């Protein structure tokens, strides 16, 4: 059984991302390009820590069967593209930073993105999705959506994803320990959304 208190802890970090986004939007509204109908962030390639994966799957399982079926079909298409990308990224096995940069340039439609352009789990979307569109720091480097209007050389509030990732790792450790699984190395496993929605919660934990 999942400790729902861990979900509450996770939600606090999600709220911090929302707060950071709202702050930047209020102070630099002209630089924010996010708007209803924009789905650029929904094509980014990234993985989720076990705590986020289980949280997302928990809410996905509460959707109507028809919606879940459609998402799984999209996930299968996404997996085929991911396999091709993984093959390309093998060239960077000895250079994690270069691998991350190369992966960041790839584009795959998130299986949770409906044909209408809306996210099936918008209220429960991952932290990376919430912070997309404002300046962030990850791997010690600054990042921002190419559509945004933030000028180079200027100073803006940034959302430090490195700190968030450490907290997500810690929460994932707690999740695995609570579920009777040891091994902190597994808490750092990153899982694709396409795999998450096709995998039972307990198998996500076992396979993390």
C-alpha positions as a LaTeX table, in Angstrom:
\begin{tabular}{lrrr}
\hline
Residue & $x$ (\AA) & $y$ (\AA) & $z$ (\AA) \\
\hline
Unk1 & 0.00 & 0.00 & 0.00 \\
Unk2 & 1.22 & 3.52 & $-0.82$ \\
Unk3 & 1.84 & 6.00 & 2.00 \\
Unk4 & $-0.39$ & 8.90 & 0.95 \\
Unk5 & 1.55 & 11.20 & 3.29 \\
Unk6 & 4.36 & 10.98 & 0.75 \\
Unk7 & 1.95 & 12.28 & $-1.88$ \\
Unk8 & 1.22 & 15.26 & 0.36 \\
Unk9 & 4.95 & 15.97 & 0.67 \\
Unk10 & 5.31 & 15.71 & $-3.08$ \\
Unk11 & 2.40 & 18.09 & $-3.64$ \\
Unk12 & 4.22 & 20.72 & $-1.56$ \\
Unk13 & 7.06 & 20.72 & $-4.09$ \\
Unk14 & 4.57 & 20.91 & $-6.94$ \\
Unk15 & 3.06 & 23.96 & $-5.26$ \\
Unk16 & 6.51 & 25.55 & $-5.04$ \\
Unk17 & 6.85 & 25.17 & $-8.79$ \\
Unk18 & 3.46 & 26.81 & $-9.27$ \\
Unk19 & 4.46 & 29.63 & $-6.93$ \\
Unk20 & 7.71 & 30.18 & $-8.82$ \\
Unk21 & 5.89 & 30.27 & $-12.15$ \\
Unk22 & 3.25 & 32.69 & $-10.88$ \\
Unk23 & 5.92 & 34.98 & $-9.43$ \\
Unk24 & 7.82 & 35.19 & $-12.71$ \\
Unk25 & 4.57 & 35.65 & $-14.62$ \\
Unk26 & 3.60 & 38.58 & $-12.39$ \\
Unk27 & 7.02 & 40.25 & $-12.52$ \\
Unk28 & 7.88 & 39.53 & $-16.18$ \\
Unk29 & 4.56 & 38.82 & $-17.88$ \\
Unk30 & 5.83 & 40.07 & $-21.25$ \\
Unk31 & 8.49 & 37.34 & $-21.25$ \\
Unk32 & 6.08 & 34.48 & $-20.66$ \\
Unk33 & 4.79 & 32.88 & $-23.86$ \\
Unk34 & 2.66 & 30.16 & $-22.23$ \\
Unk35 & $-0.97$ & 30.28 & $-23.29$ \\
Unk36 & $-3.94$ & 27.98 & $-23.74$ \\
Unk37 & $-3.29$ & 25.82 & $-26.77$ \\
Unk38 & 0.51 & 25.93 & $-26.54$ \\
Unk39 & 1.82 & 22.37 & $-26.19$ \\
Unk40 & 5.56 & 22.85 & $-26.70$ \\
Unk41 & 6.40 & 21.45 & $-23.26$ \\
Unk42 & 4.26 & 18.38 & $-24.01$ \\
Unk43 & 6.84 & 17.21 & $-26.55$ \\
Unk44 & 9.85 & 17.37 & $-24.23$ \\
Unk45 & 11.70 & 14.15 & $-23.43$ \\
Unk46 & 12.31 & 13.57 & $-19.72$ \\
Unk47 & 11.85 & 10.92 & $-17.04$ \\
Unk48 & 10.21 & 11.01 & $-13.62$ \\
Unk49 & 11.55 & 9.89 & $-10.25$ \\
Unk50 & 9.68 & 6.94 & $-8.67$ \\
Unk51 & 7.64 & 9.20 & $-6.35$ \\
Unk52 & 6.38 & 11.26 & $-9.29$ \\
Unk53 & 5.79 & 8.15 & $-11.37$ \\
Unk54 & 3.65 & 6.50 & $-8.70$ \\
Unk55 & 1.78 & 9.75 & $-8.02$ \\
Unk56 & 1.01 & 10.22 & $-11.71$ \\
Unk57 & $-0.04$ & 6.59 & $-12.15$ \\
Unk58 & $-2.29$ & 6.81 & $-9.08$ \\
Unk59 & $-4.27$ & 9.63 & $-10.69$ \\
Unk60 & $-4.13$ & 8.12 & $-14.17$ \\
Unk61 & $-5.86$ & 5.00 & $-12.87$ \\
Unk62 & $-8.79$ & 7.15 & $-11.77$ \\
Unk63 & $-9.56$ & 8.30 & $-15.32$ \\
Unk64 & $-12.34$ & 6.68 & $-17.33$ \\
Unk65 & $-11.40$ & 3.43 & $-19.05$ \\
Unk66 & $-11.82$ & 4.93 & $-22.52$ \\
Unk67 & $-9.45$ & 7.78 & $-21.72$ \\
Unk68 & $-6.87$ & 5.38 & $-20.32$ \\
Unk69 & $-7.10$ & 3.17 & $-23.40$ \\
Unk70 & $-6.50$ & 6.12 & $-25.74$ \\
Unk71 & $-3.50$ & 7.25 & $-23.68$ \\
Unk72 & $-1.98$ & 3.76 & $-23.71$ \\
Unk73 & $-2.26$ & 3.65 & $-27.51$ \\
Unk74 & $-0.39$ & 6.96 & $-27.68$ \\
Unk75 & 2.15 & 5.58 & $-25.20$ \\
Unk76 & 2.93 & 2.66 & $-27.49$ \\
Unk77 & 3.67 & 5.08 & $-30.33$ \\
Unk78 & 5.84 & 7.16 & $-28.02$ \\
Unk79 & 7.78 & 4.07 & $-26.93$ \\
Unk80 & 8.70 & 3.26 & $-30.53$ \\
Unk81 & 10.17 & 6.73 & $-30.91$ \\
Unk82 & 11.90 & 6.47 & $-27.53$ \\
Unk83 & 13.61 & 3.26 & $-28.62$ \\
Unk84 & 15.06 & 5.05 & $-31.64$ \\
Unk85 & 16.23 & 7.91 & $-29.43$ \\
Unk86 & 17.81 & 5.50 & $-26.94$ \\
Unk87 & 19.76 & 3.98 & $-29.81$ \\
Unk88 & 21.05 & 7.42 & $-30.78$ \\
Unk89 & 21.94 & 8.27 & $-27.18$ \\
Unk90 & 24.16 & 5.21 & $-26.85$ \\
Unk91 & 26.88 & 7.34 & $-28.39$ \\
Unk92 & 26.91 & 9.38 & $-25.16$ \\
Unk93 & 27.05 & 6.53 & $-22.62$ \\
Unk94 & 30.32 & 7.83 & $-21.14$ \\
Unk95 & 29.15 & 11.44 & $-20.99$ \\
Unk96 & 25.93 & 11.90 & $-18.94$ \\
Unk97 & 25.87 & 15.65 & $-19.52$ \\
Unk98 & 26.13 & 15.32 & $-23.30$ \\
Unk99 & 23.51 & 12.57 & $-23.16$ \\
Unk100 & 21.12 & 14.84 & $-21.26$ \\
Unk101 & 21.68 & 17.70 & $-23.70$ \\
Unk102 & 21.10 & 15.41 & $-26.68$ \\
Unk103 & 17.92 & 14.01 & $-25.13$ \\
Unk104 & 16.69 & 17.55 & $-24.50$ \\
Unk105 & 16.73 & 18.23 & $-28.23$ \\
Unk106 & 14.44 & 15.31 & $-29.02$ \\
Unk107 & 10.68 & 15.73 & $-29.39$ \\
Unk108 & 8.03 & 13.13 & $-28.57$ \\
Unk109 & 4.35 & 13.77 & $-27.92$ \\
Unk110 & 3.39 & 13.01 & $-24.33$ \\
Unk111 & 0.73 & 10.25 & $-24.26$ \\
Unk112 & $-1.27$ & 12.34 & $-21.80$ \\
Unk113 & $-1.76$ & 15.07 & $-24.42$ \\
Unk114 & $-5.19$ & 14.69 & $-26.00$ \\
Unk115 & $-5.93$ & 15.52 & $-29.63$ \\
Unk116 & $-7.73$ & 18.61 & $-28.34$ \\
Unk117 & $-4.38$ & 19.93 & $-27.09$ \\
Unk118 & $-5.29$ & 19.51 & $-23.42$ \\
Unk119 & $-3.48$ & 17.44 & $-20.80$ \\
Unk120 & $-5.46$ & 14.54 & $-19.34$ \\
Unk121 & $-3.85$ & 15.07 & $-15.93$ \\
Unk122 & $-3.15$ & 18.79 & $-15.96$ \\
Unk123 & $-3.90$ & 19.27 & $-12.26$ \\
Unk124 & $-1.49$ & 16.45 & $-11.42$ \\
Unk125 & 1.19 & 17.16 & $-14.04$ \\
Unk126 & 4.88 & 16.68 & $-13.12$ \\
Unk127 & 7.01 & 19.47 & $-11.67$ \\
Unk128 & 9.08 & 19.75 & $-14.85$ \\
Unk129 & 5.87 & 20.57 & $-16.74$ \\
Unk130 & 4.85 & 23.16 & $-14.15$ \\
Unk131 & 8.15 & 25.03 & $-14.38$ \\
Unk132 & 8.37 & 24.94 & $-18.17$ \\
Unk133 & 8.21 & 28.44 & $-19.61$ \\
Unk134 & 10.21 & 30.20 & $-16.87$ \\
Unk135 & 14.00 & 30.27 & $-16.34$ \\
Unk136 & 15.21 & 27.12 & $-14.59$ \\
Unk137 & 18.53 & 25.69 & $-13.47$ \\
Unk138 & 19.30 & 22.01 & $-14.05$ \\
Unk139 & 22.70 & 20.37 & $-13.97$ \\
Unk140 & 24.13 & 23.73 & $-12.96$ \\
Unk141 & 23.00 & 25.29 & $-16.26$ \\
Unk142 & 20.26 & 27.78 & $-17.02$ \\
Unk143 & 17.41 & 26.73 & $-19.29$ \\
Unk144 & 14.35 & 28.46 & $-20.71$ \\
Unk145 & 11.72 & 27.76 & $-23.35$ \\
Unk146 & 12.87 & 28.97 & $-26.77$ \\
Unk147 & 9.52 & 30.71 & $-27.24$ \\
Unk148 & 9.95 & 32.84 & $-24.11$ \\
Unk149 & 11.09 & 36.44 & $-24.28$ \\
Unk150 & 13.75 & 36.42 & $-21.57$ \\
Unk151 & 16.74 & 38.44 & $-22.77$ \\
Unk152 & 20.27 & 37.11 & $-22.48$ \\
Unk153 & 22.45 & 38.93 & $-19.97$ \\
Unk154 & 19.48 & 40.06 & $-17.89$ \\
Unk155 & 18.73 & 38.83 & $-14.37$ \\
Unk156 & 15.50 & 36.94 & $-13.71$ \\
Unk157 & 14.14 & 34.78 & $-10.88$ \\
Unk158 & 14.99 & 31.14 & $-11.61$ \\
Unk159 & 13.52 & 27.87 & $-10.39$ \\
Unk160 & 16.30 & 25.53 & $-9.27$ \\
Unk161 & 15.39 & 22.07 & $-10.52$ \\
Unk162 & 18.60 & 20.61 & $-9.07$ \\
Unk163 & 17.27 & 21.26 & $-5.57$ \\
Unk164 & 13.88 & 19.81 & $-6.49$ \\
Unk165 & 15.50 & 16.70 & $-7.98$ \\
Unk166 & 17.36 & 16.09 & $-4.71$ \\
Unk167 & 14.08 & 16.33 & $-2.80$ \\
Unk168 & 12.33 & 14.01 & $-5.25$ \\
Unk169 & 15.18 & 11.54 & $-4.85$ \\
Unk170 & 14.79 & 11.69 & $-1.06$ \\
Unk171 & 11.03 & 11.17 & $-1.32$ \\
Unk172 & 11.60 & 8.27 & $-3.70$ \\
Unk173 & 13.93 & 6.69 & $-1.12$ \\
Unk174 & 11.14 & 6.94 & 1.45 \\
Unk175 & 8.66 & 5.46 & $-1.02$ \\
Unk176 & 10.86 & 2.45 & $-1.71$ \\
Unk177 & 11.68 & 1.92 & 1.96 \\
Unk178 & 8.00 & 2.09 & 2.91 \\
Unk179 & 7.25 & $-0.48$ & 0.22 \\
Unk180 & 9.92 & $-2.81$ & 1.58 \\
Unk181 & 12.42 & $-2.22$ & $-1.19$ \\
Unk182 & 15.98 & $-1.27$ & $-0.29$ \\
Unk183 & 18.63 & 0.32 & $-2.45$ \\
Unk184 & 18.99 & 4.07 & $-2.75$ \\
Unk185 & 20.43 & 3.73 & $-6.23$ \\
Unk186 & 16.99 & 2.72 & $-7.49$ \\
Unk187 & 15.48 & 5.94 & $-6.12$ \\
Unk188 & 17.33 & 7.82 & $-8.84$ \\
Unk189 & 15.75 & 5.83 & $-11.66$ \\
Unk190 & 13.95 & 8.00 & $-14.20$ \\
Unk191 & 10.82 & 6.56 & $-15.78$ \\
Unk192 & 9.11 & 7.76 & $-18.96$ \\
Unk193 & 5.45 & 8.78 & $-18.88$ \\
Unk194 & 4.69 & 6.20 & $-21.57$ \\
Unk195 & 6.03 & 3.43 & $-19.33$ \\
Unk196 & 4.34 & 4.81 & $-16.23$ \\
Unk197 & 0.81 & 4.72 & $-17.57$ \\
Unk198 & 1.23 & 1.15 & $-18.89$ \\
Unk199 & 2.66 & $-0.25$ & $-15.66$ \\
Unk200 & 0.84 & $-1.20$ & $-12.43$ \\
Unk201 & 1.88 & 0.89 & $-9.42$ \\
Unk202 & 3.48 & $-2.02$ & $-7.56$ \\
Unk203 & 5.47 & $-2.98$ & $-10.65$ \\
Unk204 & 6.66 & 0.62 & $-10.97$ \\
Unk205 & 8.02 & 0.38 & $-7.43$ \\
Unk206 & 9.56 & $-3.06$ & $-7.95$ \\
Unk207 & 11.15 & $-2.02$ & $-11.21$ \\
Unk208 & 12.42 & 1.34 & $-9.97$ \\
\hline
\end{tabular}
